[in-house]
Amino acid sequence: MHHPLEVTSPFLPPQHRRHWLRLVATTLASWGMTPGAQAQVPGAPRQLRIGYQKSAVNLVIAKQSGWLEARLPGTQVSWIEFPAGPQLLEALSVGSLEFGLTGDSPPVFAQAAGKDLLYVGAEPPKPDSSALLVPANSPLKTLADLRGRKVAVQKGSSAHYLLVRAVEKAGLGWADIQPVYLVPADARAAFERGSVDAWAIWDPFYAATELALRPRALVTGRELASNNSFYLASRPFVTDHPATLQVLFEELTRADRLAQQQRPQAIKLISAFSGLDAGVVSLFLQRRPASPVAPLSPATVADQQRVADAFHRLGLIPRPVVVADIVWQPAKAQVAAR
């Protein structure tokens, strides 16, 4: 029998698993909670609009299971799907959402554009869940072969940073490639018809393409980028409803336990929601480490700062940003509220 918060992923070294467990446990304890506790939620909002993507495993499982609705009976919970993180954060910044999940790059672009939002939580890194793909018969064999080539990528997505790092590792400049900015569905079509030479993409689009087209991965995030996942929220929601944020953390970590310990049920829930083949879901879940939700650690903030600095160095964002400026500090928030 596994402990409710046990993290047993081969993708995380033991010391990292222990660190993440401590973060989760400390967070719940600071709120006076234990895992699985079902306390009343004071000051819950009348509506909670959650933005998610097909890759947001914890959110999808929580949505399909109805857990948040059960925990927040007086709250109208709405679930809004987005094709990628940049679109989701735009909705969050204009007040159309309270909470959502993205990869590492979208918050950097949002912060650089002056969007008012906060990092509130993170999942452990998922370096194997993104890749730079080329067709199986492509003449491109190394990253240096990207010179002069067209590469499809969603602008401002986690795959955008993967591509930035790939170009750097190849010893190339950003001007040495031809980025083609496309949403995942359009990028897949361009990749299939050969109008781009490579495609930087994340799961489950990566898994679906891998099974359908049998491309080659020039590189995955393992060699280049942590591919962190971040939960972001509007400032008013964080300020006014910290107890609801607590419930979100609990139920998302509960969803992760289901994904890890009851894999067939998780595949069924995700497939039913997404319309993805069970084989695709199984493949991308295999690449996904255990992912309990916790506040951002100093190491995660530092890793995210490297993402921001890379985009600024290339002139891809208009100004430098300090990631820590928009990271929610629950301990400080509790002191301020006293």
C-alpha positions as a Markdown table, in Angstrom:
| # | Residue | x | y | z |
|---|---|---|---|---|
| 1 | Met | 0.0 | 0.0 | 0.0 |
| 2 | His | 1.4 | 3.4 | -1.0 |
| 3 | His | 1.4 | 6.3 | 1.3 |
| 4 | Pro | -1.2 | 8.8 | 0.0 |
| 5 | Leu | 1.5 | 11.3 | -1.1 |
| 6 | Glu | 4.2 | 8.8 | -2.1 |
| 7 | Val | 6.1 | 9.8 | -5.2 |
| 8 | Thr | 7.6 | 6.8 | -7.0 |
| 9 | Ser | 8.6 | 8.0 | -10.4 |
| 10 | Pro | 11.8 | 6.9 | -12.0 |
| 11 | Phe | 12.1 | 10.4 | -13.5 |
| 12 | Leu | 12.8 | 12.0 | -10.2 |
| 13 | Pro | 15.9 | 11.2 | -8.2 |
| 14 | Pro | 15.0 | 10.1 | -4.6 |
| 15 | Gln | 16.2 | 13.4 | -3.1 |
| 16 | His | 13.9 | 15.3 | -5.5 |
| 17 | Arg | 11.0 | 13.1 | -4.6 |
| 18 | Arg | 11.6 | 13.7 | -0.9 |
| 19 | His | 11.9 | 17.5 | -1.5 |
| 20 | Trp | 8.6 | 17.6 | -3.4 |
| 21 | Leu | 6.9 | 15.5 | -0.7 |
| 22 | Arg | 8.1 | 18.0 | 2.0 |
| 23 | Leu | 6.8 | 20.9 | -0.1 |
| 24 | Val | 3.3 | 19.3 | -0.4 |
| 25 | Ala | 3.2 | 18.2 | 3.2 |
| 26 | Thr | 4.4 | 21.6 | 4.5 |
| 27 | Thr | 1.8 | 23.4 | 2.3 |
| 28 | Leu | -1.1 | 21.3 | 3.6 |
| 29 | Ala | 0.1 | 21.6 | 7.2 |
| 30 | Ser | 0.5 | 25.3 | 6.9 |
| 31 | Trp | -3.2 | 25.4 | 6.0 |
| 32 | Gly | -4.1 | 23.2 | 9.0 |
| 33 | Met | -4.9 | 20.3 | 6.7 |
| 34 | Thr | -3.9 | 16.7 | 6.3 |
| 35 | Pro | -4.0 | 14.8 | 2.9 |
| 36 | Gly | -7.6 | 13.7 | 2.2 |
| 37 | Ala | -9.2 | 16.0 | 4.8 |
| 38 | Gln | -12.7 | 17.2 | 3.8 |
| 39 | Ala | -13.2 | 20.4 | 5.8 |
| 40 | Gln | -15.6 | 23.2 | 5.0 |
| 41 | Val | -14.2 | 25.8 | 2.7 |
| 42 | Pro | -14.6 | 29.3 | 4.2 |
| 43 | Gly | -15.1 | 32.2 | 1.8 |
| 44 | Ala | -15.4 | 30.1 | -1.3 |
| 45 | Pro | -16.1 | 32.1 | -4.5 |
| 46 | Arg | -19.4 | 32.0 | -6.3 |
| 47 | Gln | -17.6 | 31.1 | -9.5 |
| 48 | Leu | -14.3 | 29.4 | -10.3 |
| 49 | Arg | -13.2 | 29.4 | -13.9 |
| 50 | Ile | -10.4 | 27.0 | -14.6 |
| 51 | Gly | -8.3 | 27.0 | -17.8 |
| 52 | Tyr | -6.7 | 23.7 | -18.9 |
| 53 | Gln | -5.2 | 21.9 | -21.8 |
| 54 | Lys | -5.2 | 18.3 | -22.9 |
| 55 | Ser | -1.8 | 17.9 | -21.3 |
| 56 | Ala | -3.1 | 19.0 | -17.9 |
| 57 | Val | -3.4 | 15.5 | -16.4 |
| 58 | Asn | -4.3 | 16.5 | -12.9 |
| 59 | Leu | -6.9 | 19.0 | -13.9 |
| 60 | Val | -8.4 | 16.7 | -16.5 |
| 61 | Ile | -8.8 | 13.9 | -13.9 |
| 62 | Ala | -10.2 | 16.3 | -11.3 |
| 63 | Lys | -12.7 | 17.6 | -13.9 |
| 64 | Gln | -13.8 | 14.2 | -15.0 |
| 65 | Ser | -14.1 | 13.0 | -11.4 |
| 66 | Gly | -16.2 | 15.9 | -10.2 |
| 67 | Trp | -14.1 | 16.3 | -7.1 |
| 68 | Leu | -13.9 | 20.1 | -7.0 |
| 69 | Glu | -17.7 | 20.4 | -7.4 |
| 70 | Ala | -18.1 | 18.1 | -4.5 |
| 71 | Arg | -15.7 | 20.1 | -2.3 |
| 72 | Leu | -17.1 | 23.5 | -3.3 |
| 73 | Pro | -20.9 | 22.9 | -3.4 |
| 74 | Gly | -21.7 | 26.6 | -3.4 |
| 75 | Thr | -19.3 | 27.4 | -6.2 |
| 76 | Gln | -20.1 | 27.3 | -9.9 |
| 77 | Val | -17.0 | 25.6 | -11.3 |
| 78 | Ser | -16.4 | 26.1 | -15.1 |
| 79 | Trp | -13.8 | 24.3 | -17.1 |
| 80 | Ile | -12.5 | 26.1 | -20.2 |
| 81 | Glu | -10.1 | 24.3 | -22.6 |
| 82 | Phe | -7.3 | 26.1 | -24.5 |
| 83 | Pro | -5.0 | 24.8 | -27.2 |
| 84 | Ala | -1.9 | 26.2 | -25.5 |
| 85 | Gly | -0.6 | 28.2 | -22.6 |
| 86 | Pro | -0.3 | 31.7 | -24.2 |
| 87 | Gln | -4.1 | 31.7 | -25.0 |
| 88 | Leu | -4.9 | 30.5 | -21.5 |
| 89 | Leu | -2.8 | 33.2 | -19.8 |
| 90 | Glu | -4.3 | 35.9 | -21.9 |
| 91 | Ala | -7.8 | 34.9 | -20.7 |
| 92 | Leu | -6.5 | 34.8 | -17.1 |
| 93 | Ser | -5.0 | 38.3 | -17.4 |
| 94 | Val | -8.2 | 39.9 | -18.7 |
| 95 | Gly | -10.4 | 38.4 | -15.9 |
| 96 | Ser | -11.9 | 35.5 | -17.8 |
| 97 | Leu | -10.3 | 32.9 | -15.6 |
| 98 | Glu | -9.3 | 32.5 | -12.0 |
| 99 | Phe | -6.9 | 29.6 | -12.3 |
| 100 | Gly | -5.0 | 27.6 | -14.9 |
| 101 | Leu | -2.0 | 25.5 | -15.8 |
| 102 | Thr | 0.7 | 26.2 | -18.4 |
| 103 | Gly | 4.3 | 25.2 | -19.2 |
| 104 | Asp | 7.3 | 27.3 | -18.5 |
| 105 | Ser | 7.4 | 29.8 | -21.3 |
| 106 | Pro | 3.8 | 31.3 | -21.3 |
| 107 | Pro | 4.2 | 33.0 | -17.9 |
| 108 | Val | 7.4 | 34.6 | -19.0 |
| 109 | Phe | 5.8 | 36.2 | -22.0 |
| 110 | Ala | 2.8 | 37.2 | -19.9 |
| 111 | Gln | 4.9 | 38.9 | -17.3 |
| 112 | Ala | 7.0 | 40.7 | -19.9 |
| 113 | Ala | 3.8 | 42.0 | -21.4 |
| 114 | Gly | 2.8 | 43.4 | -18.0 |
| 115 | Lys | 0.0 | 40.9 | -17.3 |
| 116 | Asp | -1.2 | 40.8 | -13.7 |
| 117 | Leu | -1.1 | 37.2 | -12.6 |
| 118 | Leu | 0.7 | 35.1 | -10.0 |
| 119 | Tyr | 2.6 | 31.7 | -9.9 |
| 120 | Val | 0.9 | 29.8 | -7.2 |
| 121 | Gly | 2.0 | 26.2 | -7.6 |
| 122 | Ala | 4.2 | 23.8 | -9.7 |
| 123 | Glu | 4.6 | 20.2 | -10.6 |
| 124 | Pro | 7.9 | 18.4 | -10.8 |
| 125 | Pro | 9.9 | 18.7 | -14.1 |
| 126 | Lys | 8.8 | 16.6 | -17.1 |
| 127 | Pro | 11.8 | 16.7 | -19.4 |
| 128 | Asp | 10.8 | 13.6 | -21.5 |
| 129 | Ser | 7.4 | 15.1 | -22.3 |
| 130 | Ser | 8.6 | 17.4 | -25.1 |
| 131 | Ala | 10.7 | 16.9 | -28.2 |
| 132 | Leu | 12.0 | 18.4 | -31.4 |
| 133 | Leu | 10.7 | 16.1 | -34.1 |
| 134 | Val | 11.7 | 15.5 | -37.7 |
| 135 | Pro | 10.3 | 13.0 | -40.2 |
| 136 | Ala | 11.7 | 9.5 | -40.1 |
| 137 | Asn | 13.4 | 10.0 | -43.5 |
| 138 | Ser | 14.7 | 13.5 | -42.8 |
| 139 | Pro | 18.3 | 14.4 | -43.7 |
| 140 | Leu | 18.6 | 16.3 | -40.4 |
| 141 | Lys | 20.7 | 14.2 | -38.1 |
| 142 | Thr | 22.1 | 16.7 | -35.6 |
| 143 | Leu | 20.9 | 19.9 | -34.0 |
| 144 | Ala | 23.5 | 21.8 | -36.2 |
| 145 | Asp | 21.5 | 20.6 | -39.2 |
| 146 | Leu | 18.7 | 23.0 | -38.2 |
| 147 | Arg | 20.6 | 25.9 | -39.8 |
| 148 | Gly | 18.4 | 27.5 | -42.4 |
| 149 | Arg | 15.5 | 25.1 | -41.7 |
| 150 | Lys | 11.8 | 25.8 | -41.0 |
| 151 | Val | 10.8 | 24.7 | -37.5 |
| 152 | Ala | 7.1 | 24.8 | -36.4 |
| 153 | Val | 6.5 | 25.9 | -32.8 |
| 154 | Gln | 3.7 | 27.5 | -30.8 |
| 155 | Lys | 5.1 | 31.0 | -29.9 |
| 156 | Gly | 5.5 | 31.5 | -26.2 |
| 157 | Ser | 4.9 | 27.8 | -25.3 |
| 158 | Ser | 7.2 | 25.5 | -23.4 |
| 159 | Ala | 8.3 | 24.1 | -26.8 |
| 160 | His | 9.5 | 27.5 | -27.7 |
| 161 | Tyr | 12.0 | 27.4 | -24.9 |
| 162 | Leu | 13.0 | 23.8 | -25.9 |
| 163 | Leu | 13.7 | 25.2 | -29.4 |
| 164 | Val | 15.7 | 28.1 | -28.0 |
| 165 | Arg | 17.9 | 25.7 | -26.0 |
| 166 | Ala | 18.3 | 23.3 | -29.0 |
| 167 | Val | 19.5 | 26.2 | -31.1 |
| 168 | Glu | 21.9 | 27.3 | -28.3 |
| 169 | Lys | 23.2 | 23.7 | -27.9 |
| 170 | Ala | 23.8 | 23.5 | -31.7 |
| 171 | Gly | 26.0 | 26.6 | -31.5 |
| 172 | Leu | 23.6 | 28.5 | -33.8 |
| 173 | Gly | 22.0 | 31.9 | -33.4 |
| 174 | Trp | 18.2 | 32.3 | -33.4 |
| 175 | Ala | 18.5 | 34.0 | -36.8 |
| 176 | Asp | 20.0 | 30.8 | -38.2 |
| 177 | Ile | 16.7 | 29.0 | -38.2 |
| 178 | Gln | 13.3 | 29.9 | -39.6 |
| 179 | Pro | 10.7 | 29.6 | -36.8 |
| 180 | Val | 7.2 | 29.1 | -38.1 |
| 181 | Tyr | 4.7 | 30.0 | -35.3 |
| 182 | Leu | 1.7 | 27.7 | -35.4 |
| 183 | Val | -0.8 | 26.3 | -32.9 |
| 184 | Pro | -0.3 | 22.5 | -32.4 |
| 185 | Ala | -3.1 | 21.4 | -34.8 |
| 186 | Asp | -1.8 | 23.6 | -37.6 |
| 187 | Ala | 1.8 | 22.6 | -36.8 |
| 188 | Arg | 0.9 | 18.9 | -37.1 |
| 189 | Ala | -0.7 | 19.5 | -40.5 |
| 190 | Ala | 2.4 | 21.4 | -41.7 |
| 191 | Phe | 4.7 | 18.7 | -40.4 |
| 192 | Glu | 2.7 | 16.0 | -42.2 |
| 193 | Arg | 2.7 | 17.7 | -45.5 |
| 194 | Gly | 6.4 | 18.6 | -45.3 |
| 195 | Ser | 6.1 | 22.3 | -45.3 |
| 196 | Val | 8.3 | 22.5 | -42.2 |
| 197 | Asp | 11.5 | 20.6 | -41.5 |
| 198 | Ala | 11.0 | 20.1 | -37.8 |
| 199 | Trp | 8.5 | 20.6 | -35.0 |
| 200 | Ala | 9.0 | 21.4 | -31.4 |
| 201 | Ile | 6.1 | 20.0 | -29.4 |
| 202 | Trp | 4.9 | 18.6 | -26.1 |
| 203 | Asp | 2.6 | 15.7 | -25.0 |
| 204 | Pro | 0.0 | 14.6 | -25.8 |
| 205 | Phe | 0.5 | 16.0 | -29.3 |
| 206 | Tyr | 4.0 | 14.5 | -29.2 |
| 207 | Ala | 2.7 | 11.0 | -28.3 |
| 208 | Ala | -0.1 | 11.2 | -30.9 |
| 209 | Thr | 2.4 | 12.1 | -33.6 |
| 210 | Glu | 4.9 | 9.5 | -32.5 |
| 211 | Leu | 2.4 | 6.7 | -32.8 |
| 212 | Ala | 0.8 | 7.9 | -36.0 |
| 213 | Leu | 3.8 | 9.1 | -38.0 |
| 214 | Arg | 6.8 | 7.4 | -36.4 |
| 215 | Pro | 9.0 | 10.6 | -36.5 |
| 216 | Arg | 12.5 | 10.8 | -35.1 |
| 217 | Ala | 13.2 | 12.9 | -32.1 |
| 218 | Leu | 16.4 | 15.0 | -32.7 |
| 219 | Val | 16.3 | 15.8 | -29.0 |
| 220 | Thr | 14.0 | 15.7 | -26.0 |
| 221 | Gly | 13.8 | 18.1 | -23.1 |
| 222 | Arg | 15.9 | 15.8 | -21.0 |
| 223 | Glu | 19.1 | 17.2 | -22.5 |
| 224 | Leu | 17.9 | 20.8 | -22.7 |
| 225 | Ala | 14.9 | 21.9 | -20.5 |
| 226 | Ser | 13.1 | 20.9 | -17.3 |
| 227 | Asn | 9.7 | 21.5 | -19.0 |
| 228 | Asn | 8.2 | 22.6 | -15.7 |
| 229 | Ser | 4.4 | 23.0 | -15.3 |
| 230 | Phe | 3.0 | 25.9 | -13.4 |
| 231 | Tyr | -0.3 | 26.8 | -11.9 |
| 232 | Leu | -1.2 | 30.5 | -12.2 |
| 233 | Ala | -4.0 | 32.5 | -10.7 |
| 234 | Ser | -5.4 | 36.0 | -10.8 |
| 235 | Arg | -4.3 | 38.2 | -8.0 |
| 236 | Pro | -7.8 | 38.9 | -6.7 |
| 237 | Phe | -8.5 | 35.1 | -6.5 |
| 238 | Val | -5.3 | 34.5 | -4.6 |
| 239 | Thr | -6.0 | 37.4 | -2.2 |
| 240 | Asp | -9.6 | 36.7 | -1.6 |
| 241 | His | -9.9 | 32.9 | -1.7 |
| 242 | Pro | -6.8 | 31.3 | -0.2 |
| 243 | Ala | -8.8 | 28.4 | 1.3 |
| 244 | Thr | -10.2 | 27.6 | -2.2 |
| 245 | Leu | -6.6 | 27.6 | -3.5 |
| 246 | Gln | -5.8 | 25.1 | -0.8 |
| 247 | Val | -8.7 | 22.8 | -2.0 |
| 248 | Leu | -7.3 | 23.0 | -5.5 |
| 249 | Phe | -3.9 | 21.9 | -4.4 |
| 250 | Glu | -5.4 | 19.0 | -2.4 |
| 251 | Glu | -7.6 | 17.7 | -5.2 |
| 252 | Leu | -4.9 | 18.1 | -7.9 |
| 253 | Thr | -2.5 | 16.1 | -5.8 |
| 254 | Arg | -5.3 | 13.5 | -5.3 |
| 255 | Ala | -5.6 | 13.4 | -9.1 |
| 256 | Asp | -1.9 | 12.7 | -9.4 |
| 257 | Arg | -2.2 | 9.8 | -7.0 |
| 258 | Leu | -4.9 | 8.3 | -9.2 |
| 259 | Ala | -2.7 | 8.8 | -12.3 |
| 260 | Gln | 0.2 | 7.0 | -10.7 |
| 261 | Gln | -1.6 | 4.2 | -8.7 |
| 262 | Gln | -4.7 | 3.5 | -10.9 |
| 263 | Arg | -3.3 | 4.0 | -14.4 |
| 264 | Pro | -6.1 | 2.1 | -16.3 |
| 265 | Gln | -8.7 | 4.3 | -14.7 |
| 266 | Ala | -6.7 | 7.4 | -15.4 |
| 267 | Ile | -6.3 | 6.4 | -19.1 |
| 268 | Lys | -10.1 | 5.9 | -19.3 |
| 269 | Leu | -10.9 | 9.3 | -17.8 |
| 270 | Ile | -8.4 | 11.2 | -20.0 |
| 271 | Ser | -9.4 | 9.3 | -23.1 |
| 272 | Ala | -13.1 | 10.0 | -22.5 |
| 273 | Phe | -12.4 | 13.7 | -22.1 |
| 274 | Ser | -9.9 | 14.2 | -24.9 |
| 275 | Gly | -11.0 | 11.8 | -27.5 |
| 276 | Leu | -7.4 | 10.6 | -27.7 |
| 277 | Asp | -6.7 | 7.0 | -28.3 |
| 278 | Ala | -5.9 | 5.0 | -25.1 |
| 279 | Gly | -2.5 | 4.1 | -26.6 |
| 280 | Val | -1.6 | 7.8 | -26.9 |
| 281 | Val | -2.7 | 8.5 | -23.4 |
| 282 | Ser | -0.8 | 5.5 | -22.1 |
| 283 | Leu | 2.4 | 6.7 | -23.8 |
| 284 | Phe | 2.3 | 10.2 | -22.6 |
| 285 | Leu | 1.5 | 9.1 | -19.0 |
| 286 | Gln | 4.5 | 6.8 | -19.1 |
| 287 | Arg | 6.7 | 9.8 | -19.8 |
| 288 | Arg | 5.0 | 11.9 | -17.0 |
| 289 | Pro | 6.6 | 11.7 | -13.5 |
| 290 | Ala | 4.6 | 11.7 | -10.4 |
| 291 | Ser | 3.3 | 15.3 | -10.1 |
| 292 | Pro | 1.9 | 16.4 | -6.8 |
| 293 | Val | 1.3 | 20.1 | -6.6 |
| 294 | Ala | 3.3 | 22.4 | -4.3 |
| 295 | Pro | 4.3 | 26.1 | -4.1 |
| 296 | Leu | 7.3 | 27.0 | -6.1 |
| 297 | Ser | 10.6 | 26.1 | -4.4 |
| 298 | Pro | 13.6 | 28.5 | -4.7 |
| 299 | Ala | 15.2 | 26.0 | -7.2 |
| 300 | Thr | 12.1 | 26.1 | -9.4 |
| 301 | Val | 12.1 | 29.9 | -9.3 |
| 302 | Ala | 15.7 | 29.9 | -10.3 |
| 303 | Asp | 15.1 | 27.5 | -13.1 |
| 304 | Gln | 12.2 | 29.6 | -14.4 |
| 305 | Gln | 14.4 | 32.7 | -14.2 |
| 306 | Arg | 16.8 | 31.0 | -16.6 |
| 307 | Val | 13.9 | 30.6 | -19.1 |
| 308 | Ala | 13.1 | 34.3 | -18.8 |
| 309 | Asp | 16.7 | 35.3 | -19.2 |
| 310 | Ala | 17.1 | 33.2 | -22.4 |
| 311 | Phe | 14.1 | 34.8 | -24.1 |
| 312 | His | 15.3 | 38.3 | -23.2 |
| 313 | Arg | 18.8 | 37.5 | -24.4 |
| 314 | Leu | 17.4 | 36.7 | -27.8 |
| 315 | Gly | 15.1 | 39.7 | -27.9 |
| 316 | Leu | 12.0 | 37.5 | -27.9 |
| 317 | Ile | 10.5 | 39.4 | -24.9 |
| 318 | Pro | 10.5 | 43.2 | -24.8 |
| 319 | Arg | 12.1 | 43.6 | -21.4 |
| 320 | Pro | 13.8 | 41.6 | -18.6 |
| 321 | Val | 11.6 | 40.1 | -15.9 |
| 322 | Val | 12.2 | 39.0 | -12.4 |
| 323 | Val | 10.2 | 35.8 | -11.9 |
| 324 | Ala | 10.2 | 36.0 | -8.2 |
| 325 | Asp | 8.2 | 39.3 | -8.4 |
| 326 | Ile | 5.0 | 37.4 | -9.2 |
| 327 | Val | 5.5 | 34.2 | -7.2 |
| 328 | Trp | 2.9 | 33.8 | -4.5 |
| 329 | Gln | 4.5 | 33.3 | -1.0 |
| 330 | Pro | 1.8 | 31.5 | 1.1 |
| 331 | Ala | 3.7 | 32.0 | 4.4 |
| 332 | Lys | 4.0 | 35.7 | 3.8 |
| 333 | Ala | 0.4 | 35.9 | 2.8 |
| 334 | Gln | -0.7 | 34.3 | 6.1 |
| 335 | Val | 1.4 | 36.7 | 8.1 |
| 336 | Ala | 0.0 | 39.7 | 6.3 |
| 337 | Ala | -3.6 | 38.4 | 6.9 |
| 338 | Arg | -3.1 | 38.3 | 10.7 |
